[in-house]
Amino acid sequence: MSSAFLEIVELPDGRIVLRRSEEDAALVTLTFSSEARGFLKARYIDIAKEMFHAGLLAAGHLAEEEAGNDIDNNDSTGHTLH
């Protein structure tokens, strides 16, 4: 992924997207149901921000793991998936 700034934008149709600031194409799209929006009220955008943040952190951890795996390809340790 490039080093461009990322932005969170609510589109006119209600979708919330994460995209590079200089591009219109979405990297990730969130859609809350009307029931979820009703429950969350105006806080739905804060929840979307936290969801994007958690996803970016997880992607960073995965990238670090992949970099470590590239260095030590002889590691025969299994991975537990939950």
Backbone as a chain_set.jsonl record, in Angstrom:
{"seq": "MSSAFLEIVELPDGRIVLRRSEEDAALVTLTFSSEARGFLKARYIDIAKEMFHAGLLAAGHLAEEEAGNDIDNNDSTGHTLH", "coords": {"N": [[0.849, -1.17, 0.0], [0.476, 2.252, -0.726], [2.158, 5.177, 0.64], [0.369, 7.189, 0.945], [-1.991, 9.455, 2.449], [-4.774, 8.254, 4.309], [-8.329, 8.376, 4.237], [-11.517, 8.59, 5.827], [-14.697, 8.375, 4.612], [-18.089, 9.271, 4.394], [-20.372, 8.208, 2.124], [-22.891, 9.504, -0.154], [-24.887, 7.524, -0.354], [-24.875, 6.342, 2.1], [-22.953, 4.447, 2.696], [-19.814, 3.823, 4.271], [-16.542, 4.559, 3.648], [-13.088, 3.633, 3.422], [-10.392, 5.182, 2.038], [-7.666, 6.131, -0.152], [-6.453, 9.432, 0.104], [-6.129, 10.845, -2.28], [-7.597, 9.491, -4.137], [-10.636, 8.13, -5.54], [-11.505, 5.542, -5.366], [-12.6, 2.978, -3.21], [-10.896, 1.391, -0.529], [-11.792, -0.157, 1.556], [-15.097, -0.939, 2.494], [-17.801, -0.102, 4.563], [-21.017, -0.989, 5.629], [-23.765, -0.183, 7.473], [-26.635, -1.683, 8.785], [-30.066, -0.504, 8.803], [-31.19, -1.05, 11.245], [-28.893, -1.321, 12.882], [-27.843, 1.27, 12.654], [-29.908, 2.683, 13.849], [-29.704, 1.757, 16.461], [-27.092, 2.591, 17.133], [-27.216, 5.294, 16.713], [-25.99, 8.586, 16.338], [-23.447, 7.772, 16.788], [-22.476, 5.916, 15.022], [-20.514, 6.564, 13.138], [-18.242, 6.849, 14.703], [-17.931, 4.222, 15.533], [-17.408, 3.054, 13.056], [-14.918, 4.249, 12.497], [-13.357, 3.071, 14.516], [-13.541, 0.409, 13.729], [-12.227, 0.451, 11.235], [-9.706, 1.254, 12.171], [-8.98, -0.942, 13.794], [-8.839, -2.902, 11.819], [-6.705, -1.935, 10.232], [-4.616, -2.105, 12.088], [-4.551, -4.896, 12.475], [-3.868, -5.694, 9.879], [-1.311, -4.611, 9.747], [-0.001, -6.144, 11.699], [-0.177, -8.658, 10.501], [1.391, -8.207, 8.243], [3.869, -7.83, 9.467], [4.226, -10.386, 10.537], [4.356, -11.877, 8.175], [6.711, -10.832, 7.107], [8.506, -11.78, 8.986], [8.17, -14.502, 8.55], [9.198, -14.737, 6.0], [11.863, -14.439, 6.515], [12.459, -16.641, 8.13], [11.855, -19.332, 6.824], [12.017, -21.987, 7.451], [10.675, -22.604, 9.719], [8.696, -24.817, 11.381], [6.5, -24.604, 12.969], [3.097, -24.814, 13.794], [0.103, -22.892, 13.142], [-2.539, -21.569, 15.03], [-5.875, -21.138, 14.283], [-8.644, -19.151, 15.043]], "CA": [[0.0, 0.0, 0.0], [1.294, 3.451, -0.8], [2.254, 5.937, 1.886], [-0.59, 8.294, 0.885], [-2.903, 9.566, 3.583], [-6.059, 7.583, 4.171], [-9.447, 9.142, 4.776], [-12.788, 7.907, 6.015], [-15.704, 9.225, 3.99], [-19.445, 8.744, 4.289], [-20.898, 8.487, 0.798], [-24.308, 9.896, -0.154], [-25.774, 6.369, -0.184], [-24.777, 5.869, 3.476], [-21.78, 3.605, 2.908], [-18.648, 4.5, 4.836], [-15.403, 3.956, 2.966], [-11.705, 4.01, 3.694], [-9.747, 5.332, 0.735], [-6.521, 7.041, -0.224], [-6.999, 10.789, 0.006], [-6.086, 11.365, -3.645], [-8.334, 8.583, -5.018], [-12.052, 7.912, -5.236], [-11.764, 4.111, -5.175], [-12.587, 2.549, -1.804], [-10.088, 0.249, -0.126], [-12.684, -0.935, 2.415], [-16.429, -0.336, 2.582], [-18.664, -0.553, 5.655], [-22.431, -0.652, 5.505], [-24.54, -0.521, 8.656], [-28.067, -1.852, 8.538], [-30.865, 0.552, 9.44], [-31.334, -1.442, 12.649], [-27.644, -0.976, 13.569], [-27.769, 2.739, 12.735], [-30.876, 3.105, 14.853], [-29.143, 1.437, 17.775], [-25.884, 3.38, 17.376], [-27.552, 6.709, 16.545], [-24.931, 9.369, 15.702], [-22.125, 7.194, 17.099], [-22.085, 4.913, 14.03], [-19.271, 6.957, 12.485], [-17.162, 6.517, 15.644], [-17.764, 2.769, 15.45], [-16.738, 2.796, 11.771], [-13.507, 4.628, 12.666], [-12.709, 2.038, 15.336], [-13.452, -0.811, 12.925], [-11.125, 0.663, 10.285], [-8.465, 1.268, 12.947], [-8.668, -2.327, 14.159], [-8.441, -3.599, 10.598], [-5.362, -1.5, 9.855], [-3.675, -2.707, 13.043], [-4.449, -6.322, 12.157], [-3.106, -5.813, 8.63], [0.084, -4.348, 10.095], [0.525, -7.324, 12.396], [-0.027, -9.715, 9.501], [2.553, -7.863, 7.417], [5.055, -8.115, 10.278], [4.359, -11.844, 10.594], [4.807, -12.323, 6.86], [8.123, -10.461, 6.984], [9.221, -12.737, 9.823], [8.114, -15.806, 7.888], [10.111, -14.703, 4.864], [13.215, -14.595, 7.043], [12.607, -17.978, 8.693], [10.947, -20.233, 6.118], [12.191, -23.344, 7.954], [9.897, -22.754, 10.948], [7.635, -25.811, 11.165], [5.48, -24.398, 13.98], [1.764, -24.599, 13.244], [-0.621, -21.705, 13.567], [-3.895, -21.851, 15.468], [-6.876, -20.196, 13.802], [-9.821, -19.125, 15.92]], "C": [[0.889, 1.225, 0.0], [1.289, 4.195, 0.537], [1.311, 7.135, 1.89], [-1.457, 8.291, 2.137], [-4.194, 8.83, 3.269], [-7.131, 8.469, 4.783], [-10.678, 8.257, 4.875], [-13.865, 8.866, 5.53], [-17.054, 8.528, 4.034], [-20.001, 9.177, 2.937], [-22.378, 8.849, 0.874], [-25.276, 8.732, 0.051], [-25.674, 5.742, 1.209], [-23.614, 4.936, 3.743], [-20.649, 4.454, 3.466], [-17.43, 3.789, 4.267], [-14.091, 4.486, 3.516], [-11.029, 4.059, 2.338], [-8.512, 6.205, 0.856], [-7.058, 8.434, -0.511], [-7.021, 11.318, -1.42], [-6.866, 10.496, -4.635], [-9.788, 8.472, -4.586], [-12.364, 6.454, -4.935], [-11.622, 3.736, -3.702], [-11.652, 1.368, -1.616], [-10.932, -0.719, 0.69], [-14.006, -0.189, 2.479], [-17.194, -0.952, 3.749], [-20.09, -0.101, 5.368], [-23.134, -1.112, 6.772], [-26.004, -0.682, 8.256], [-28.821, -0.714, 9.209], [-31.079, 0.241, 10.914], [-30.087, -1.052, 13.452], [-27.508, 0.535, 13.706], [-28.731, 3.276, 13.784], [-30.362, 2.876, 16.261], [-27.982, 2.363, 18.115], [-26.128, 4.885, 17.351], [-26.382, 7.427, 15.873], [-23.543, 8.779, 15.931], [-21.661, 6.192, 16.044], [-20.776, 5.277, 13.336], [-18.076, 6.686, 13.392], [-16.883, 5.015, 15.624], [-17.041, 2.408, 14.154], [-15.248, 3.128, 11.874], [-12.753, 3.558, 13.452], [-12.55, 0.728, 14.547], [-12.322, -0.695, 11.895], [-9.783, 0.618, 11.006], [-8.034, -0.152, 13.309], [-8.207, -3.123, 12.941], [-7.044, -3.222, 10.146], [-4.303, -2.073, 10.791], [-3.468, -4.19, 12.738], [-3.644, -6.53, 10.882], [-1.619, -5.562, 8.88], [0.728, -5.52, 10.791], [0.745, -8.478, 11.418], [1.187, -9.462, 8.616], [3.851, -8.143, 8.168], [5.299, -9.618, 10.363], [4.886, -12.393, 9.277], [6.289, -12.004, 6.661], [8.976, -11.418, 7.806], [9.251, -14.112, 9.199], [9.04, -15.858, 6.692], [11.549, -14.92, 5.317], [13.452, -16.025, 7.498], [11.598, -18.929, 8.058], [11.035, -21.667, 6.621], [11.418, -23.596, 9.239], [8.724, -23.69, 10.683], [6.511, -25.695, 12.204], [4.138, -24.143, 13.318], [1.151, -23.323, 13.792], [-2.039, -22.097, 13.925], [-4.821, -20.755, 14.959], [-8.098, -20.279, 14.676], [-11.023, -18.679, 15.138]], "O": [[1.935, 1.24, 0.649], [0.515, 3.878, 1.439], [1.434, 8.01, 2.747], [-1.63, 7.263, 2.793], [-4.647, 8.787, 2.125], [-6.874, 9.216, 5.726], [-10.851, 7.309, 4.11], [-13.941, 10.013, 5.971], [-17.153, 7.335, 3.747], [-20.089, 10.369, 2.645], [-23.044, 8.533, 1.86], [-26.371, 8.929, 0.576], [-26.315, 4.725, 1.475], [-23.309, 4.654, 4.902], [-20.542, 5.645, 3.174], [-17.298, 2.57, 4.386], [-13.997, 5.614, 4.0], [-11.083, 3.095, 1.575], [-8.336, 6.925, 1.838], [-8.007, 8.596, -1.278], [-7.856, 12.163, -1.744], [-6.808, 10.733, -5.842], [-10.127, 8.69, -3.423], [-13.383, 6.158, -4.311], [-10.66, 4.12, -3.036], [-11.616, 0.455, -2.44], [-10.817, -1.937, 0.548], [-14.035, 1.041, 2.515], [-17.229, -2.172, 3.904], [-20.329, 1.022, 4.924], [-23.103, -2.296, 7.107], [-26.533, 0.106, 7.473], [-28.28, -0.036, 10.082], [-31.144, 1.151, 11.741], [-30.195, -0.521, 14.557], [-27.101, 1.029, 14.758], [-28.408, 4.211, 14.517], [-30.562, 3.706, 17.147], [-27.886, 2.863, 19.235], [-25.343, 5.658, 17.9], [-25.831, 6.9, 14.907], [-22.569, 9.237, 15.333], [-20.556, 5.662, 16.157], [-20.003, 4.387, 12.98], [-17.004, 6.329, 12.904], [-15.728, 4.593, 15.691], [-16.158, 1.55, 14.155], [-14.41, 2.368, 11.388], [-11.638, 3.185, 13.089], [-11.545, 0.031, 14.685], [-11.551, -1.637, 11.708], [-8.831, 0.014, 10.511], [-6.87, -0.517, 13.149], [-7.282, -3.929, 13.037], [-6.275, -4.084, 9.722], [-3.228, -2.477, 10.35], [-2.337, -4.677, 12.743], [-2.825, -7.446, 10.811], [-0.768, -6.227, 8.291], [1.877, -5.859, 10.51], [1.746, -9.189, 11.506], [1.923, -10.39, 8.28], [4.818, -8.632, 7.584], [6.439, -10.073, 10.273], [5.755, -13.265, 9.261], [7.033, -12.816, 6.111], [10.052, -11.823, 7.368], [10.253, -14.82, 9.306], [9.611, -16.907, 6.394], [12.355, -15.509, 4.597], [14.533, -16.57, 7.278], [10.601, -19.29, 8.683], [10.2, -22.492, 6.25], [11.495, -24.691, 9.797], [7.86, -23.393, 9.858], [5.667, -26.585, 12.307], [4.046, -23.345, 12.385], [1.624, -22.756, 14.776], [-2.673, -22.87, 13.208], [-4.569, -19.572, 15.185], [-8.545, -21.374, 15.016], [-12.119, -18.588, 15.69]]}, "num_chains": 1, "name": "protein.A"}
